[in-house]
Amino acid sequence: MKLLRTLFSGRKDTDVLAEEAMKGQLRTVLGRLLSKPVNVLAILVFLLFLIGVTVGPYFYPLEINYQDMTQQNIAPGRTMLAIPKELQGHIADISVGSSYSMGLSDAGEVYLWGKTQVTRNVDLAKTVPENMGKIRMIAAGFDHAVAVNEAGEIFCWGNNRLKQCDVPRKADGSDFVYLAAGYQFTVAVTSEGDVVSWGNTNMVDMSLRKAKGPVSKIVFTLDSAIALLQDGSLVYLGKADNALSRGVPEGSFTDLAATGHTACAIAADGSTTVWGEKEYGLDRVPEMEGRPVSVEAGRYHYTLLTDAGRVYSWGRNNYGQASAPSGAEGAASVRAGYFQNYAIGADGRAAAWGLKGYLLGSDGYGRDVFARLLNGGRMTMTIGCVSVIISSLIGILIGGVSGYFGGRVDMLLMRFEEIVASLPFLPFAMILSAIVGNRVSETSRILMIMVILGVLSWTGICRLVRAQVLAEREKEYVLAALAMGVRQWGIIVRHIIPNVLSVVIVDMTLSFAACMLTESGLSYLGFGVAEPRPTWGNMLSGCNDSIIIQYYWWRWVFPAIALGLNTIAINVIGDGMRDAIDPKTEER
């Protein structure tokens, strides 16, 4: 074989040393580094995290001050819009809850899908009452569900902490024409326009005495209620003096819906009016084809149906709830709530859009854990990287000068290094952060943490560089440079430092992981980056509770896995680079 390669390949066999000399030092080091599968795996893991935290925030942007208590502690999964297959083609009605939806078939059967675990102990899908008979009306609330059968029996199940499932004894559902469940309460309207309510109706400041006349429909904002009377007029039922109470339009209206702070009404002449707080463009009603027929509302968006079968959604679109798909066209009715929408066709099938769920769950403030993990990882890795650069520059400078000049210069610099090294790092960083951190802005605080980590962690690399420079300065090329008249600073910067740079790079990778852990430790203890800006450390700090650890595992498991895997990967890469640069370490 050697003879054939020599005759036909035009190449000559070379020994290992000669081949490495031909490749060059960089290619040789890379070859050794990539020769071990564990190093390749570590590099892939690190690159995955690096790309994720760099590119991911552009696809999952984070609103720092955003929170929604209706979405708190929802388990991982993407099933909120997963309509059961057996219900498709037989849908009579749909009602939307906070993290789940409730469907009614044309046969009077009730279906639930999504995240039906509304409390630690209550799962709506597992507590559906038996033998309800044929259901004709349904309503999905925040943490409870209501159904009325053809015989007028009312069934209510779910969380009953504030009596939201305690139906009045004399309530007769056979006369109900409208049913709505909200946050800890339920409201029903009879054919005579009377209102029946139960649960914690104080949550919406609802004063039914203001509705002087038979009621047709009642909708709710975050803290008030608005009624559509049978004569077509609108009445504000709250007590607060705000934009909603002052902007109630006059005239005759056919339908009404309300978001958290606004309301939308369809007038008898087909015009659409929105009033209340001007947020998320809810007052900018889109131009539409056809005459508006009905309108539904979610937390911060509206969905409207025209007599031409066209569906329009507008408002906040953070989960795609304001982007009606083409499959919604030709709908016979629409349903919306919280962050979900359904367009129900005449064939009993429905098109759904909006929030499908949370890939890694939500936290105690209703924030997406996956989005915070990506944005928090970028912050954690940025702080670690900048801190390493600062500490490396200081360490290389002091270590190089100390090792090259020696004597009194070495004595002075090393005593200074020992003083810095003797400082208790974590307590000292906590004290500085506590004293200075509350007096500066958030950006200045983050910069201060980077500087603190860099200024207090350069001692290790300083000693390493000093030891390497002490060895390098005795070599012949340094003597030759001196003989040629090269200045001493030129020898240090242009000759000695490049020769010890490979060892420095290895130490920097290990220090990078250490700085990430230190920042996470400071944030975990409350002295690092403060909420609501996320880092992996303060995400774990928010889980320092036995209830969260036991019941809401996704809030701490995923940040812990991200921080642990990333740190291990960086350490493995650093060890692999050390072995690749100095193969003799494997023989020890």
C-alpha positions as CSV (number, residue, x, y, z in Angstrom):
1,M,0.0,0.0,0.0
2,K,2.8,2.4,0.8
3,L,4.4,1.7,-2.6
4,L,1.0,2.3,-4.4
5,R,0.5,5.6,-2.5
6,T,4.1,6.7,-3.4
7,L,3.7,5.8,-7.1
8,F,0.3,7.1,-7.8
9,S,-0.6,9.7,-5.2
10,G,2.5,11.9,-5.6
11,R,2.8,12.1,-1.7
12,K,5.5,10.9,0.5
13,D,4.9,9.3,3.9
14,T,5.9,11.5,6.7
15,D,6.2,10.8,10.4
16,V,3.8,12.4,13.0
17,L,6.1,15.2,14.0
18,A,6.8,16.2,10.4
19,E,3.1,16.1,9.6
20,E,2.3,18.3,12.6
21,A,5.0,20.7,11.5
22,M,3.4,20.9,8.1
23,K,-0.1,21.5,9.5
24,G,0.9,24.3,11.8
25,Q,0.3,24.7,15.5
26,L,-3.3,25.9,15.3
27,R,-4.4,23.1,13.1
28,T,-2.6,20.6,15.3
29,V,-4.3,21.9,18.4
30,L,-7.7,21.9,16.8
31,G,-7.1,18.3,15.5
32,R,-6.2,17.1,19.0
33,L,-9.2,19.0,20.5
34,L,-11.7,17.5,18.1
35,S,-10.2,14.0,18.3
36,K,-12.2,13.3,21.5
37,P,-15.9,12.9,21.2
38,V,-16.5,14.4,24.6
39,N,-14.9,17.7,23.4
40,V,-16.9,17.7,20.3
41,L,-20.1,17.2,22.3
42,A,-19.1,20.0,24.7
43,I,-18.4,22.4,21.8
44,L,-21.8,21.6,20.2
45,V,-23.6,22.1,23.5
46,F,-21.9,25.5,24.0
47,L,-22.6,26.6,20.4
48,L,-26.2,25.6,20.9
49,F,-26.5,27.8,24.0
50,L,-24.5,30.6,22.4
51,I,-26.7,30.7,19.2
52,G,-29.9,30.3,21.3
53,V,-29.2,33.2,23.6
54,T,-27.8,35.4,20.8
55,V,-30.5,34.8,18.1
56,G,-33.4,33.6,20.3
57,P,-34.3,36.9,21.9
58,Y,-35.1,38.3,18.4
59,F,-37.7,35.7,17.9
60,Y,-38.9,35.7,21.5
61,P,-38.6,39.3,22.6
62,L,-39.1,40.1,26.2
63,E,-41.1,42.9,27.7
64,I,-39.3,43.5,31.0
65,N,-42.3,44.8,33.0
66,Y,-44.9,42.5,31.5
67,Q,-46.9,40.2,33.8
68,D,-50.3,38.6,33.7
69,M,-51.6,36.9,36.8
70,T,-54.1,34.9,34.7
71,Q,-51.3,33.0,33.2
72,Q,-49.2,32.2,36.3
73,N,-47.7,28.8,36.9
74,I,-49.0,27.1,33.8
75,A,-47.2,23.8,33.1
76,P,-45.2,23.2,29.9
77,G,-47.1,22.2,26.9
78,R,-48.7,23.4,23.6
79,T,-52.2,22.1,24.0
80,M,-54.3,25.2,24.6
81,L,-55.7,25.2,21.1
82,A,-55.8,21.4,20.6
83,I,-59.5,20.9,19.9
84,P,-60.4,17.1,20.4
85,K,-60.7,15.3,17.1
86,E,-64.0,13.8,18.1
87,L,-65.5,17.3,18.7
88,Q,-64.4,18.7,15.3
89,G,-67.3,18.6,13.0
90,H,-69.8,18.6,15.8
91,I,-69.1,21.9,17.6
92,A,-72.1,23.8,18.9
93,D,-70.3,26.3,21.1
94,I,-66.9,27.1,22.7
95,S,-66.0,29.0,25.8
96,V,-62.5,30.2,26.6
97,G,-60.9,30.0,30.0
98,S,-57.6,31.3,31.4
99,S,-55.5,28.3,30.3
100,Y,-58.1,25.9,28.9
101,S,-61.1,25.9,26.6
102,M,-64.5,24.3,27.0
103,G,-66.5,22.9,24.0
104,L,-70.1,21.8,23.6
105,S,-71.0,19.3,20.9
106,D,-74.3,19.3,18.9
107,A,-75.2,16.2,21.0
108,G,-74.9,18.2,24.2
109,E,-71.6,16.7,25.4
110,V,-68.9,18.7,27.2
111,Y,-65.2,18.6,26.2
112,L,-62.3,20.3,27.9
113,W,-58.8,20.8,26.5
114,G,-55.6,22.7,27.3
115,K,-54.1,23.2,30.7
116,T,-57.1,22.2,32.9
117,Q,-55.1,22.0,36.1
118,V,-56.2,25.4,37.5
119,T,-54.9,25.0,41.0
120,R,-52.5,22.6,42.7
121,N,-55.4,20.4,43.7
122,V,-58.0,21.0,41.1
123,D,-58.1,19.6,37.6
124,L,-61.3,20.6,35.7
125,A,-61.0,17.8,33.2
126,K,-60.9,15.2,36.1
127,T,-63.7,16.7,38.1
128,V,-66.5,17.0,35.5
129,P,-69.8,16.1,37.2
130,E,-71.3,12.8,36.1
131,N,-74.8,12.3,34.6
132,M,-75.2,15.9,33.6
133,G,-77.6,15.0,30.8
134,K,-77.8,17.0,27.6
135,I,-76.0,20.3,28.0
136,R,-77.3,23.4,26.2
137,M,-75.1,26.2,27.7
138,I,-71.4,26.4,28.9
139,A,-69.1,29.0,30.4
140,A,-65.4,28.7,31.2
141,G,-64.2,30.9,34.0
142,F,-60.7,31.6,35.3
143,D,-60.6,28.6,37.6
144,H,-64.1,27.1,37.4
145,A,-66.5,25.9,34.8
146,V,-70.3,26.1,34.5
147,A,-72.8,24.1,32.4
148,V,-76.6,24.2,32.2
149,N,-78.6,21.2,30.8
150,E,-82.0,21.2,29.0
151,A,-83.8,20.5,32.3
152,G,-82.5,23.8,33.8
153,E,-80.0,22.1,36.1
154,I,-76.9,24.1,36.8
155,F,-73.5,22.4,37.2
156,C,-70.5,24.2,38.5
157,W,-67.1,22.7,39.3
158,G,-63.5,23.7,39.9
159,N,-62.0,26.0,42.6
160,N,-64.5,26.9,45.2
161,R,-62.3,28.9,47.6
162,L,-64.4,32.0,47.1
163,K,-67.8,30.3,46.6
164,Q,-67.6,30.6,42.8
165,C,-69.2,27.2,42.5
166,D,-71.9,27.8,45.1
167,V,-75.0,28.1,42.8
168,P,-78.0,29.9,44.4
169,R,-80.6,27.3,45.5
170,K,-83.5,29.0,43.6
171,A,-81.5,29.5,40.4
172,D,-83.3,27.9,37.4
173,G,-81.1,27.5,34.3
174,S,-84.1,26.6,32.1
175,D,-84.7,30.3,31.6
176,F,-81.1,31.4,31.0
177,V,-80.4,33.0,27.7
178,Y,-76.9,34.2,28.5
179,L,-74.2,32.7,30.7
180,A,-70.7,34.1,31.4
181,A,-68.0,33.0,33.9
182,G,-65.2,35.4,34.9
183,Y,-62.6,35.7,37.6
184,Q,-64.1,33.9,40.7
185,F,-67.7,34.6,39.7
186,T,-70.5,33.7,37.3
187,V,-73.3,35.8,35.8
188,A,-76.4,34.6,34.0
189,V,-79.2,36.5,32.3
190,T,-82.8,35.2,32.0
191,S,-85.2,35.8,29.1
192,E,-86.9,38.5,31.2
193,G,-83.7,40.4,31.5
194,D,-83.1,39.5,35.1
195,V,-79.5,38.9,36.3
196,V,-78.4,35.9,38.5
197,S,-74.9,36.0,39.9
198,W,-72.8,34.1,42.3
199,G,-69.2,33.9,43.5
200,N,-66.9,36.9,44.3
201,T,-68.7,39.6,42.2
202,N,-66.9,42.3,44.2
203,M,-63.8,41.5,42.1
204,V,-65.4,43.5,39.2
205,D,-67.1,46.2,41.2
206,M,-70.5,45.2,39.7
207,S,-73.5,47.3,40.8
208,L,-76.5,45.7,39.1
209,R,-78.8,48.4,40.5
210,K,-77.5,50.8,37.8
211,A,-79.0,48.5,35.1
212,K,-82.5,50.2,35.0
213,G,-84.2,47.9,32.6
214,P,-84.0,44.3,31.4
215,V,-80.5,43.1,30.6
216,S,-79.4,41.3,27.4
217,K,-75.7,40.8,28.0
218,I,-73.0,41.7,30.6
219,V,-69.3,41.9,29.9
220,F,-66.4,42.4,32.3
221,T,-63.1,44.4,32.3
222,L,-60.4,43.9,34.9
223,D,-62.3,45.9,37.6
224,S,-65.8,46.8,36.2
225,A,-68.7,45.6,34.2
226,I,-70.8,47.0,31.3
227,A,-74.4,45.9,30.5
228,L,-76.2,45.8,27.1
229,L,-79.9,46.3,27.8
230,Q,-82.6,44.8,25.8
231,D,-83.5,48.2,24.4
232,G,-80.0,48.4,22.9
233,S,-78.6,51.0,25.4
234,L,-75.3,50.6,27.3
235,V,-74.9,51.0,31.1
236,Y,-71.6,51.2,33.0
237,L,-72.0,49.1,36.2
238,G,-68.8,50.0,38.0
239,K,-68.2,52.7,40.6
240,A,-64.8,54.1,39.5
241,D,-64.6,57.3,37.5
242,N,-62.4,56.4,34.6
243,A,-62.1,56.4,30.8
244,L,-64.7,53.6,30.5
245,S,-67.3,55.2,32.7
246,R,-66.9,58.6,31.0
247,G,-66.8,57.3,27.4
248,V,-69.9,55.1,27.3
249,P,-71.5,55.9,23.9
250,E,-75.2,56.6,23.5
251,G,-77.5,55.0,20.9
252,S,-78.8,51.6,20.0
253,F,-76.3,48.6,20.0
254,T,-76.6,45.0,19.0
255,D,-73.5,43.5,20.6
256,L,-70.8,44.2,23.2
257,A,-67.4,43.0,24.3
258,A,-64.7,44.1,26.7
259,T,-60.9,43.6,27.2
260,G,-59.0,44.5,30.3
261,H,-59.4,48.2,30.1
262,T,-61.6,48.9,27.0
263,A,-65.0,48.1,25.6
264,C,-66.3,47.6,22.0
265,A,-69.9,47.9,20.9
266,I,-71.6,47.3,17.5
267,A,-74.2,49.9,16.8
268,A,-77.5,49.1,15.1
269,D,-76.3,51.0,12.0
270,G,-73.3,48.7,11.7
271,S,-70.6,51.1,13.0
272,T,-68.1,49.9,15.7
273,T,-67.1,52.0,18.7
274,V,-64.2,51.4,21.0
275,W,-63.7,53.4,24.2
276,G,-61.6,53.2,27.4
277,E,-57.8,53.4,27.8
278,K,-56.0,53.7,24.5
279,E,-53.6,50.7,24.6
280,Y,-52.2,48.2,22.1
281,G,-54.0,49.9,19.2
282,L,-57.4,48.6,20.4
283,D,-59.1,51.9,19.3
284,R,-57.9,51.4,15.7
285,V,-60.7,49.4,14.3
286,P,-59.6,47.8,10.9
287,E,-61.5,48.5,7.7
288,M,-63.7,45.5,7.1
289,E,-65.7,43.9,4.4
290,G,-69.4,43.5,5.3
291,R,-71.5,44.6,8.2
292,P,-70.3,43.7,11.7
293,V,-72.4,41.0,13.3
294,S,-70.8,40.0,16.5
295,V,-67.7,40.9,18.5
296,E,-65.7,38.9,21.1
297,A,-62.8,40.0,23.3
298,G,-59.7,38.6,24.9
299,R,-57.4,40.0,27.5
300,Y,-56.0,42.7,25.2
301,H,-57.6,42.0,21.7
302,Y,-60.8,41.9,19.8
303,T,-62.2,39.5,17.3
304,L,-65.1,40.5,15.0
305,L,-67.3,38.7,12.5
306,T,-69.1,40.3,9.6
307,D,-72.2,39.2,7.7
308,A,-69.8,38.4,4.8
309,G,-68.2,35.7,6.9
310,R,-65.0,37.6,7.3
311,V,-63.1,37.5,10.6
312,Y,-61.0,40.4,11.9
313,S,-58.7,40.5,15.0
314,W,-56.8,43.5,16.3
315,G,-55.0,44.6,19.4
316,R,-52.1,43.1,21.2
317,N,-50.5,40.3,19.2
318,N,-47.8,38.9,21.5
319,Y,-49.1,35.4,21.1
320,G,-50.6,35.7,17.6
321,Q,-54.1,36.3,19.0
322,A,-54.6,39.3,16.7
323,S,-53.7,37.5,13.5
324,A,-56.7,35.8,12.2
325,P,-55.8,32.9,9.8
326,S,-57.2,32.4,6.3
327,G,-59.0,29.3,7.7
328,A,-61.2,31.5,9.8
329,E,-63.0,32.9,6.7
330,G,-66.6,31.8,6.2
331,A,-67.2,31.4,9.9
332,A,-70.8,31.2,11.3
333,S,-69.7,32.5,14.8
334,V,-66.5,33.4,16.7
335,R,-65.4,32.9,20.2
336,A,-62.5,34.6,22.0
337,G,-61.1,34.9,25.5
338,Y,-57.8,35.6,27.2
339,F,-55.3,34.9,24.4
340,Q,-57.3,32.3,22.3
341,N,-59.7,32.6,19.4
342,Y,-62.0,30.2,17.6
343,A,-63.9,30.6,14.4
344,I,-66.8,28.1,14.2
345,G,-68.1,27.2,10.8
346,A,-71.5,26.0,9.8
347,D,-70.1,22.5,9.4
348,G,-69.3,22.3,13.1
349,R,-65.6,22.6,12.6
350,A,-63.4,25.4,14.2
351,A,-60.2,27.2,13.2
352,A,-58.1,28.3,16.2
353,W,-55.4,30.9,16.7
354,G,-53.6,32.6,19.5
355,L,-51.7,31.2,22.5
356,K,-51.0,27.5,22.1
357,G,-49.2,27.2,25.4
358,Y,-45.8,27.7,26.9
359,L,-42.9,25.5,25.7
360,L,-41.3,25.5,29.2
361,G,-44.2,26.7,31.2
362,S,-44.9,30.1,32.9
363,D,-43.7,31.5,36.2
364,G,-45.5,33.1,39.1
365,Y,-46.1,36.3,37.2
366,G,-47.5,34.7,34.1
367,R,-44.2,35.2,32.1
368,D,-42.9,32.8,29.5
369,V,-40.1,30.8,31.1
370,F,-38.6,29.9,27.7
371,A,-38.4,33.6,26.6
372,R,-36.9,34.6,30.0
373,L,-34.4,31.6,29.7
374,L,-33.2,32.9,26.4
375,N,-33.0,36.6,27.4
376,G,-31.6,35.7,30.8
377,G,-28.9,33.4,29.3
378,R,-27.8,36.3,27.1
379,M,-27.4,38.5,30.2
380,T,-25.6,35.8,32.2
381,M,-23.2,34.9,29.4
382,T,-22.6,38.6,28.5
383,I,-21.7,39.4,32.1
384,G,-19.4,36.3,32.3
385,C,-17.7,37.2,29.0
386,V,-17.1,40.9,29.8
387,S,-15.9,40.0,33.3
388,V,-13.4,37.5,31.9
389,I,-12.1,40.1,29.4
390,I,-11.6,42.6,32.2
391,S,-9.9,40.2,34.6
392,S,-7.7,38.8,31.8
393,L,-6.5,42.2,30.7
394,I,-5.6,43.1,34.2
395,G,-4.0,39.7,35.0
396,I,-2.0,39.6,31.8
397,L,-0.7,43.1,32.3
398,I,0.3,42.7,35.9
399,G,1.6,39.1,35.5
400,G,3.6,39.9,32.4
401,V,5.3,43.0,33.9
402,S,5.9,41.2,37.2
403,G,7.4,38.1,35.6
404,Y,9.6,39.9,33.1
405,F,11.2,42.6,35.3
406,G,11.3,40.7,38.6
407,G,13.1,42.2,41.5
408,R,11.3,45.0,43.4
409,V,8.7,45.3,40.7
410,D,7.8,41.6,41.1
411,M,7.8,41.9,44.9
412,L,5.5,45.0,44.9
413,L,3.1,43.6,42.3
414,M,2.8,40.2,43.9
415,R,2.1,41.6,47.3
416,F,-0.7,43.7,45.8
417,E,-2.0,40.5,44.1
418,E,-1.9,38.7,47.4
419,I,-3.9,41.5,49.1
420,V,-6.6,41.3,46.4
421,A,-6.6,37.5,46.5
422,S,-7.0,37.5,50.3
423,L,-10.3,39.4,50.0
424,P,-13.3,37.2,50.6
425,F,-14.7,37.5,47.1
426,L,-18.4,36.7,47.5
427,P,-19.0,38.7,50.7
428,F,-17.0,41.7,49.3
429,A,-18.9,41.6,46.0
430,M,-22.2,41.5,47.9
431,I,-21.2,44.4,50.1
432,L,-20.2,46.5,47.1
433,S,-23.4,45.6,45.2
434,A,-25.6,46.4,48.2
435,I,-23.9,49.8,48.9
436,V,-23.6,51.1,45.4
437,G,-26.3,49.1,43.5
438,N,-29.3,50.8,45.0
439,R,-28.0,54.3,44.1
440,V,-27.5,53.7,40.4
441,S,-29.7,52.9,37.4
442,E,-30.3,49.3,36.2
443,T,-27.8,49.6,33.4
444,S,-25.2,51.1,35.6
445,R,-25.8,48.3,38.1
446,I,-25.2,45.6,35.4
447,L,-22.0,47.3,34.3
448,M,-20.9,47.6,38.0
449,I,-21.4,43.8,38.4
450,M,-19.2,43.2,35.4
451,V,-16.5,45.4,36.7
452,I,-16.7,43.9,40.2
453,L,-16.4,40.4,38.8
454,G,-13.5,41.4,36.6
455,V,-11.6,43.5,39.1
456,L,-11.8,40.9,41.9
457,S,-11.0,37.7,39.8
458,W,-7.8,38.5,38.0
459,T,-5.4,37.1,40.6
460,G,-5.4,33.5,39.3
461,I,-4.5,34.4,35.7
462,C,-2.0,36.9,37.0
463,R,0.0,34.1,38.8
464,L,-0.3,31.9,35.7
465,V,1.0,34.5,33.3
466,R,3.8,35.5,35.7
467,A,5.0,31.8,35.9
468,Q,4.9,31.5,32.1
469,V,6.8,34.7,31.6
470,L,9.5,33.8,34.1
471,A,10.1,30.7,32.0
472,E,9.9,32.4,28.7
473,R,12.3,35.3,29.5
474,E,15.2,32.9,30.0
475,K,14.9,31.6,26.4
476,E,17.2,32.4,23.5
477,Y,14.8,34.4,21.4
478,V,14.4,37.0,24.3
479,L,18.2,37.3,24.5
480,A,18.4,37.7,20.7
481,A,15.7,40.4,20.8
482,L,17.6,42.3,23.5
483,A,20.8,42.0,21.4
484,M,19.0,43.5,18.4
485,G,17.9,46.5,20.5
486,V,14.2,45.7,20.8
487,R,12.7,47.6,23.7
488,Q,11.6,45.7,26.8
489,W,8.0,46.5,26.4
490,G,8.1,45.4,22.8
491,I,9.6,42.1,23.9
492,I,6.8,41.6,26.5
493,V,4.0,42.5,24.1
494,R,5.2,41.2,20.8
495,H,7.2,38.2,21.8
496,I,6.6,36.8,25.3
497,I,2.8,37.4,25.6
498,P,1.9,35.7,22.2
499,N,3.9,32.6,23.4
500,V,2.0,32.3,26.6
501,L,-1.4,33.2,25.0
502,S,-2.4,29.6,24.4
503,V,-2.3,28.9,28.2
504,V,-4.1,32.2,28.9
505,I,-6.9,31.2,26.5
506,V,-7.4,27.9,28.4
507,D,-7.6,29.7,31.7
508,M,-10.1,32.2,30.2
509,T,-12.5,29.5,29.2
510,L,-12.4,28.1,32.8
511,S,-12.8,31.6,34.2
512,F,-15.7,32.3,31.9
513,A,-17.6,29.4,33.5
514,A,-16.6,30.5,37.0
515,C,-17.8,34.1,36.3
516,M,-21.1,32.8,35.1
517,L,-21.5,30.8,38.3
518,T,-20.5,33.7,40.4
519,E,-22.9,36.1,38.7
520,S,-25.7,33.5,39.1
521,G,-24.8,33.1,42.8
522,L,-24.9,36.9,43.3
523,S,-28.3,37.1,41.5
524,Y,-29.6,34.1,43.5
525,L,-28.6,35.8,46.7
526,G,-30.3,39.0,45.5
527,F,-27.1,41.1,45.0
528,G,-26.8,40.7,41.2
529,V,-29.1,41.7,38.4
530,A,-32.4,42.6,39.9
531,E,-35.9,41.5,38.8
532,P,-37.7,41.9,36.4
533,R,-34.6,41.7,34.1
534,P,-33.9,38.0,34.0
535,T,-30.7,36.1,34.5
536,W,-30.3,32.4,35.1
537,G,-29.4,33.2,38.7
538,N,-32.3,35.4,39.6
539,M,-34.7,32.9,37.8
540,L,-33.5,30.3,40.3
541,S,-33.7,32.8,43.1
542,G,-37.4,33.2,42.5
543,C,-37.8,29.4,43.0
544,N,-36.4,29.4,46.5
545,D,-39.7,28.0,47.9
546,S,-40.7,24.5,48.9
547,I,-44.1,24.9,47.2
548,I,-42.5,25.9,43.9
549,I,-39.9,23.1,44.1
550,Q,-42.6,20.5,44.7
551,Y,-45.4,21.6,42.4
552,Y,-44.0,24.0,39.8
553,W,-40.8,22.1,38.9
554,W,-40.4,23.6,35.5
555,R,-39.6,27.0,37.0
556,W,-36.3,25.8,38.5
557,V,-35.4,22.7,36.5
558,F,-34.9,24.4,33.1
559,P,-32.8,27.3,34.4
560,A,-30.7,24.8,36.5
561,I,-30.2,22.6,33.5
562,A,-29.2,25.5,31.2
563,L,-26.7,26.9,33.7
564,G,-25.3,23.4,34.6
565,L,-24.9,22.2,31.0
566,N,-23.4,25.4,29.8
567,T,-20.9,25.5,32.7
568,I,-19.9,21.9,32.3
569,A,-19.5,22.4,28.5
570,I,-17.2,25.4,28.9
571,N,-15.1,23.5,31.5
572,V,-14.8,20.5,29.3
573,I,-13.8,22.7,26.4
574,G,-11.2,24.4,28.6
575,D,-9.8,21.0,29.8
576,G,-9.7,19.8,26.2
577,M,-7.8,22.9,25.0
578,R,-5.3,22.4,27.8
579,D,-4.7,18.8,26.8
580,A,-4.5,19.8,23.1
581,I,-1.9,22.5,23.7
582,D,0.2,20.4,26.1
583,P,-0.3,16.7,25.3
584,K,2.2,15.8,28.1
585,T,-0.6,16.5,30.7
586,E,-2.3,13.3,29.6
587,E,0.7,11.3,30.8
588,R,0.6,12.6,34.3
